[in-house]
Amino acid sequence: MKTSKRHLILAGLVLALGTAVYLNWQFAPTERFVAPARSGVSESDIGKAEFVSAELNANTSVRQNGTLAESRLERQTARDKVLDELEKQLRDTSADASARAQALEARTQHVKNIQLENTAETLIKAKGFSDCMVYINGDRVSVLVPESDGLTNEKVSVITEIIVSQTGADISNIVVTPVK
């Protein structure tokens, strides 16, 4: 008796759900689900790749920061390689627990450094610098700033203060370098 009641209740719920889906499908306006057409884009253009030139024109300030862009790309590539290698070590089931623990600690420290670098870069840019890059390697911190920002002692002290507050690094381990 209990089993048949459960089956009847379950059948009723399935029927109610099916009815709700059918009514929703039947009466829902279809225009809401169609993306509005954008001007200048035809249906044949959807999904096509577009080449974007990496060349810079003379009117942009990014040109002088090309070294920073290249360095940023190299840093990201190196980060990806290190994180991939650490992930492989963590997934290796044949490795002993201490090796996996070391890999986990290294990955955690690497991710923490990435977050600290990003935070420091954001804060330095917020202080009026056009661009910058921060490298954290152990207890040493290197900061690259465009030469066009005119590094003065005051600006270097602002950068140093940000780095110390974010990373806890000793002032003697912070190097600020202007980039042409």
Residue pairs with C-beta under 8 A, 6 or more apart in sequence:
56 62
56 63
56 66
57 63
61 130
61 148
62 69
64 146
64 147
64 148
64 180
65 130
65 131
65 146
65 179
67 144
67 179
67 180
68 131
68 132
68 133
68 144
68 146
68 179
71 133
71 144
72 133
75 133
75 135
79 110
79 114
82 110
83 107
83 110
83 111
86 103
86 106
86 107
86 110
87 107
89 95
89 99
89 100
89 103
90 100
90 103
90 104
90 107
92 99
92 100
95 103
113 136
116 134
116 136
116 166
116 167
117 134
117 135
117 136
119 166
120 134
120 143
120 162
120 163
120 166
120 167
121 132
121 133
121 134
123 162
123 166
124 132
124 134
124 143
124 145
124 158
124 159
124 162
125 131
125 132
127 158
127 159
127 162
128 149
129 145
129 146
129 149
129 155
129 159
130 146
130 148
130 149
131 145
131 146
132 143
132 144
132 145
132 146
132 159
133 143
133 144
134 141
134 142
134 143
134 144
134 163
135 141
135 142
135 143
135 144
136 167
136 169
139 169
139 170
139 173
140 169
140 173
140 175
141 163
141 167
141 169
141 173
141 174
141 175
142 174
142 175
142 177
143 159
143 163
143 174
143 175
143 176
143 177
144 177
144 179
145 151
145 155
145 159
145 176
145 177
145 178
145 179
146 178
146 179
147 178
147 179
147 180
149 155
149 178
151 176
151 178
156 176
159 174
159 176
160 171
160 174
160 176
163 169
163 174
164 170
164 171
164 174
